[in-house]
Amino acid sequence: MWRGMVAWFKKPFFYDIKKKSDIWRRFIFPLRFSLTLFAVAISMIVWGMYSETVRLHGFWAVIPVYVSFLPTAGASLLKGTRRICGTLLGGIASVICIFANPGNKAAFFCEMILVVFMGRLAQCDTRVGYAGSILTPGETQTQMLLTALWRFIFTTCGVLITSFSSCFIFPEFAASKLDRASARMLEKVADRVLSALDVFHGQLKALSEGNDSSADDDQTVTSTIISDDREAFGVEDFQSMAERSSLLDDAKMEAIVFGKILLIHDVTKKLSNTVIYAFTGSIGLSDSLSST
């Protein structure tokens, strides 16, 4: 019973799917998230003691840490950029509502209900995600404009802080994960192609020699070819492709933004564009050899 409890404790916390233990990689994201959240929250609290504006609106600098802080730098940057765009569009919609019916609180409230409804409807698209709303019909026109402006400023600052911490505090780049996933995928394909070539070469050698021992080897080779592992390999194949696909957009964003400051190597930029051609070509060659 004791051994079972020890085994249960180890597996979910310290072992991944491939039975590898890498505690540091598991603690990088929680540590980076905790440090960033603590720094931003404490800064806003202390600053809010001396500034009424920060006390009222500084909360919007903390929100991006919750909703935009993701395990990789590219994912955080991509989510943060979308949040800035969403905040800007929401602010523009609010300003339009203010100028459309100035001083009419009932009309402003109804217009904002429509804006929030459209935002929530757009939230059904996974590319949009979180959408927040603030209804402040009791404020004046100037106060509403300032509220929208300060929200946009603090949200942008929070996104920039989140992206900076993801890039420079124990960084974990999606491009690096993409490199490792591509290497594993190509390694599997290369091993299978090499195995198929060895079997194919042995079969040709047996046919050319034509003696009894070669005939026995040929029978063994034939049985090996008939019982190939294409079905099992296909599962691993698509799992590797799914892993690469989930990292591709984040890696492209990192290459565009962080590649300018040499945080992303040139080989990573080229790898994302060329590995799929090598992969599909190798799969085709392997299937052709297995079918012969």
C-alpha positions as CSV (number, residue, x, y, z in Angstrom):
1,M,0.0,0.0,0.0
2,W,2.8,2.4,0.9
3,R,4.6,1.7,-2.4
4,G,1.4,2.3,-4.3
5,M,0.9,5.7,-2.6
6,V,4.5,6.6,-3.4
7,A,4.0,5.6,-7.0
8,W,0.8,7.6,-7.2
9,F,2.5,10.7,-5.8
10,K,5.4,10.5,-8.3
11,K,3.5,10.0,-11.5
12,P,1.1,12.9,-11.7
13,F,3.5,15.5,-10.4
14,F,7.0,14.5,-11.6
15,Y,6.6,12.2,-14.6
16,D,5.3,13.1,-18.0
17,I,3.8,10.9,-20.7
18,K,7.2,9.7,-21.8
19,K,8.2,8.6,-18.3
20,K,10.7,11.4,-18.0
21,S,11.2,13.5,-14.8
22,D,11.9,17.1,-15.4
23,I,10.8,19.0,-12.2
24,W,12.4,22.3,-13.3
25,R,10.3,22.5,-16.5
26,R,7.2,21.9,-14.5
27,F,7.9,24.7,-12.0
28,I,9.1,27.3,-14.6
29,F,5.6,28.5,-15.5
30,P,4.1,28.7,-11.9
31,L,7.2,30.4,-10.7
32,R,7.2,33.0,-13.5
33,F,3.5,33.6,-13.1
34,S,3.7,34.0,-9.3
35,L,6.6,36.5,-9.6
36,T,4.9,38.5,-12.3
37,L,1.6,38.6,-10.5
38,F,3.2,39.6,-7.2
39,A,5.3,42.4,-8.8
40,V,2.4,43.9,-10.7
41,A,-0.1,43.6,-7.9
42,I,2.2,45.1,-5.3
43,S,3.2,47.9,-7.6
44,M,-0.4,48.8,-8.3
45,I,-1.3,48.7,-4.6
46,V,1.6,50.9,-3.5
47,W,1.2,53.3,-6.4
48,G,-2.5,53.5,-5.7
49,M,-1.8,54.8,-2.2
50,Y,-0.4,58.0,-3.8
51,S,-2.5,58.2,-7.0
52,E,-6.3,58.2,-7.2
53,T,-6.2,57.3,-10.9
54,V,-4.1,54.2,-10.2
55,R,-6.3,53.2,-7.3
56,L,-9.4,53.3,-9.5
57,H,-8.0,51.9,-12.8
58,G,-4.8,50.0,-11.8
59,F,-6.7,46.8,-11.6
60,W,-6.7,46.6,-15.4
61,A,-3.0,46.1,-15.4
62,V,-3.4,43.0,-13.2
63,I,-6.1,41.4,-15.4
64,P,-3.8,40.6,-18.3
65,V,-1.5,38.6,-16.0
66,Y,-4.5,36.3,-15.3
67,V,-5.9,36.0,-18.8
68,S,-2.9,36.5,-21.0
69,F,-0.1,34.8,-19.1
70,L,0.5,31.5,-20.8
71,P,3.4,28.9,-20.6
72,T,5.2,30.1,-23.7
73,A,6.3,33.6,-24.7
74,G,4.7,33.4,-28.1
75,A,1.3,32.3,-26.7
76,S,1.4,35.2,-24.1
77,L,2.3,37.7,-26.8
78,L,-0.4,36.4,-29.2
79,K,-3.1,36.4,-26.5
80,G,-2.0,39.8,-25.2
81,T,-2.1,41.4,-28.7
82,R,-5.6,40.1,-29.2
83,R,-6.6,41.6,-25.8
84,I,-5.1,45.0,-26.7
85,C,-7.0,45.0,-30.0
86,G,-10.2,43.9,-28.2
87,T,-9.9,46.6,-25.6
88,L,-9.2,49.2,-28.3
89,L,-12.3,48.1,-30.3
90,G,-14.4,48.1,-27.2
91,G,-13.2,51.6,-26.3
92,I,-14.0,52.9,-29.8
93,A,-17.5,51.4,-29.5
94,S,-18.0,53.1,-26.1
95,V,-16.9,56.5,-27.5
96,I,-19.3,56.1,-30.4
97,C,-22.1,55.3,-28.0
98,I,-21.2,58.4,-25.9
99,F,-21.2,60.8,-28.9
100,A,-24.3,59.2,-30.4
101,N,-26.6,60.2,-27.5
102,P,-24.7,62.6,-25.2
103,G,-26.3,62.9,-21.8
104,N,-29.0,60.2,-22.5
105,K,-28.3,57.6,-19.9
106,A,-31.0,55.2,-21.0
107,A,-29.9,55.2,-24.6
108,F,-26.3,54.8,-23.5
109,F,-27.2,51.8,-21.4
110,C,-29.1,50.1,-24.2
111,E,-26.3,50.7,-26.7
112,M,-23.7,49.3,-24.3
113,I,-26.0,46.2,-23.8
114,L,-25.8,45.7,-27.6
115,V,-22.1,46.1,-27.6
116,V,-21.6,43.6,-24.8
117,F,-24.0,41.2,-26.5
118,M,-21.9,41.4,-29.7
119,G,-18.7,40.9,-27.6
120,R,-20.1,37.9,-25.9
121,L,-21.3,36.5,-29.2
122,A,-17.9,37.0,-30.7
123,Q,-16.5,35.2,-27.6
124,C,-17.8,31.9,-29.1
125,D,-14.9,32.1,-31.5
126,T,-11.9,30.7,-29.8
127,R,-9.7,33.3,-31.4
128,V,-11.5,36.0,-29.5
129,G,-11.7,34.4,-26.0
130,Y,-12.4,36.6,-23.0
131,A,-14.5,39.8,-23.3
132,G,-15.1,42.1,-20.4
133,S,-17.6,44.9,-20.0
134,I,-18.0,48.0,-17.9
135,L,-21.3,49.9,-17.6
136,T,-21.0,53.3,-16.0
137,P,-24.1,55.3,-17.0
138,G,-23.8,57.5,-13.9
139,E,-20.6,59.2,-15.1
140,T,-20.4,62.3,-17.2
141,Q,-19.2,62.2,-20.8
142,T,-15.7,63.3,-19.9
143,Q,-15.4,60.8,-17.1
144,M,-16.6,58.0,-19.5
145,L,-13.9,58.9,-22.0
146,L,-11.2,59.1,-19.3
147,T,-12.3,55.7,-17.9
148,A,-12.1,54.1,-21.4
149,L,-8.7,55.8,-21.9
150,W,-7.2,54.7,-18.6
151,R,-8.5,51.1,-19.1
152,F,-6.8,50.9,-22.4
153,I,-3.5,52.4,-21.0
154,F,-3.4,50.0,-18.0
155,T,-4.4,47.0,-20.1
156,T,-1.6,47.8,-22.6
157,C,0.9,48.2,-19.8
158,G,-0.2,44.9,-18.3
159,V,0.1,43.1,-21.6
160,L,3.6,44.5,-22.1
161,I,4.7,43.5,-18.6
162,T,3.3,40.0,-19.2
163,S,5.1,39.7,-22.6
164,F,8.4,41.0,-21.1
165,S,8.3,38.5,-18.1
166,S,7.4,35.6,-20.5
167,C,10.5,36.5,-22.6
168,F,13.1,37.3,-19.9
169,I,12.1,35.6,-16.7
170,F,12.9,31.9,-17.0
171,P,11.7,32.0,-20.7
172,E,10.1,29.1,-22.4
173,F,9.8,29.6,-26.1
174,A,7.3,27.8,-28.3
175,A,9.9,27.9,-31.0
176,S,12.2,25.7,-28.9
177,K,9.3,23.3,-28.2
178,L,8.6,23.3,-31.9
179,D,12.2,22.4,-32.7
180,R,12.1,19.5,-30.2
181,A,8.7,18.2,-31.5
182,S,10.0,18.4,-35.1
183,A,13.2,16.6,-34.2
184,R,11.2,13.8,-32.6
185,M,8.8,13.6,-35.5
186,L,11.6,13.4,-38.1
187,E,13.5,10.9,-36.0
188,K,10.5,8.6,-36.0
189,V,10.1,8.9,-39.7
190,A,13.8,8.5,-40.4
191,D,14.0,5.3,-38.2
192,R,11.0,3.9,-40.1
193,V,12.4,4.7,-43.5
194,L,15.8,3.2,-42.5
195,S,14.1,0.0,-41.3
196,A,12.1,-0.3,-44.5
197,L,15.2,0.2,-46.6
198,D,17.1,-2.5,-44.7
199,V,14.3,-4.9,-45.2
200,F,14.0,-4.0,-48.8
201,H,17.7,-4.4,-49.3
202,G,17.6,-7.8,-47.6
203,Q,14.8,-8.9,-49.9
204,L,16.7,-7.8,-53.0
205,K,19.8,-9.5,-51.9
206,A,17.9,-12.8,-51.2
207,L,16.3,-12.7,-54.6
208,S,19.6,-12.1,-56.3
209,E,21.5,-14.9,-54.6
210,G,18.7,-17.5,-55.1
211,N,20.1,-20.1,-52.7
212,D,18.3,-22.0,-50.0
213,S,19.5,-19.9,-47.1
214,S,18.6,-16.7,-48.9
215,A,15.1,-18.2,-49.6
216,D,14.6,-18.7,-45.9
217,D,15.7,-15.1,-45.2
218,D,13.4,-14.0,-48.0
219,Q,10.5,-15.8,-46.3
220,T,11.3,-14.0,-43.0
221,V,11.6,-10.7,-44.7
222,T,8.3,-11.2,-46.5
223,S,6.6,-12.0,-43.2
224,T,8.2,-8.9,-41.7
225,I,6.9,-6.7,-44.5
226,I,3.4,-8.2,-44.3
227,S,3.2,-7.5,-40.6
228,D,4.4,-3.9,-40.8
229,D,3.6,-1.3,-38.2
230,R,2.1,1.4,-40.4
231,E,-1.2,1.5,-38.4
232,A,0.6,1.9,-35.1
233,F,3.0,4.4,-36.6
234,G,0.2,6.5,-38.0
235,V,-1.1,7.2,-34.4
236,E,2.3,8.4,-33.4
237,D,2.6,10.3,-36.7
238,F,-0.6,12.3,-36.1
239,Q,0.2,12.9,-32.5
240,S,3.4,14.5,-33.5
241,M,1.7,16.6,-36.2
242,A,-0.9,17.8,-33.7
243,E,1.8,18.8,-31.2
244,R,3.6,20.8,-34.0
245,S,0.3,22.3,-35.1
246,S,-0.5,23.6,-31.6
247,L,2.9,25.3,-31.4
248,L,3.2,26.7,-35.0
249,D,1.3,30.0,-34.5
250,D,3.0,30.8,-31.3
251,A,6.4,30.0,-32.8
252,K,5.7,32.3,-35.8
253,M,4.8,35.1,-33.5
254,E,8.0,34.6,-31.6
255,A,10.0,34.6,-34.8
256,I,8.4,37.9,-35.9
257,V,8.8,39.7,-32.6
258,F,11.7,38.2,-30.8
259,G,13.7,37.2,-33.9
260,K,14.7,40.8,-34.3
261,I,16.7,40.7,-31.0
262,L,18.2,37.3,-31.7
263,L,16.2,35.4,-29.1
264,I,15.0,33.0,-31.9
265,H,17.6,31.3,-34.1
266,D,17.4,31.5,-37.8
267,V,17.2,27.7,-38.0
268,T,13.9,27.8,-36.2
269,K,12.4,30.2,-38.7
270,K,13.5,27.9,-41.6
271,L,12.5,24.7,-39.8
272,S,8.8,25.6,-39.5
273,N,8.6,26.0,-43.3
274,T,10.7,23.1,-44.5
275,V,10.1,20.3,-42.0
276,I,6.6,19.5,-43.3
277,Y,7.9,18.8,-46.8
278,A,10.6,16.4,-45.5
279,F,8.1,14.8,-43.3
280,T,5.5,14.1,-46.0
281,G,8.2,12.9,-48.4
282,S,9.6,10.5,-45.9
283,I,6.1,9.1,-45.1
284,G,5.5,8.6,-48.8
285,L,8.8,6.7,-49.3
286,S,8.2,4.6,-46.2
287,D,4.7,3.6,-47.3
288,S,6.0,2.8,-50.8
289,L,8.7,0.5,-49.4
290,S,6.3,-1.2,-47.0
291,S,3.8,-1.9,-49.8
292,T,6.4,-3.5,-52.1
